[in-house]
Amino acid sequence: DTGVSQDPRHKITKRGQNVTFRCDPISEHNRLYWYRQTLGQGPEFLTYFQNEAQLEKSRLLSDRFSAERPKGSFSTLEIQRTEQGDSAMYLCASSLSVTGGLEFYGYTFGSGTRLTVV
Amino acid sequence: SQQGEEDPQALSIQEGENATMNCSYKTSINNLQWYRQNSGRGLVHLILIRSNEREKHSGRLRVTLDTSKKSSSLLITASRAADTASYFCFYQFYFGTGTSLTVIP
């Protein structure tokens, strides 16, 4: 297992188009997270899954954003009707949550998908 | 916003000196983590400290946690040029604002 993989690495799209990103987490990890990061800022939480269940969504995740994790394995993040303000690095991370929801290990992040909306 | 705040925003030191970064967070926590991000690269987990721990060491890293003050600090000893990066505290789902560290050779 080589860590968290994200695809594509870069995406340039025209305003108004839909885009979909994929994340493949570490196979033993039961939690998967999506973050967004703009230049000079810390990552902003978007949403997370425990297995296939989406347990929390940030208010940042507007109706144009949807995430899925079918079968509790890979995840997709779709942005509909993209806007220039959606330009950012989209990061995926995974972690292992043990009994009681406690994590004793850190998150493993992928290299991200850089989205540019023109 | 649940985002934590880090201090200082930027820090520039000479190689061999120690670097200290502080994080203030806003909620109760199970643990607090620190991450490093090199320019244009991904986030790398450095260390995790649980809420019932007060201090933890890992190599040249020392982390403290004061849950009564909702604060944590990261100390990097004997800094190297390769330590140049942004450092973020992380708790629950939220990252701090980050400290940009520059180590001058």
Interface residues (C-beta under 8 A of the other chain):
Chain A: Y33 Y35 Q41 G42 P43 E44 F45 Y48 E56 S58 L91 A93 G101 L102 E103 F104 Y105 G106 Y107 T108 F109 G110 S111 G112
Chain B: Q3 N30 N31 Q33 Y35 R41 G42 L43 V44 H45 L46 I47 L48 R50 F88 F90 F93 Y94 F95 G96 T97 G98
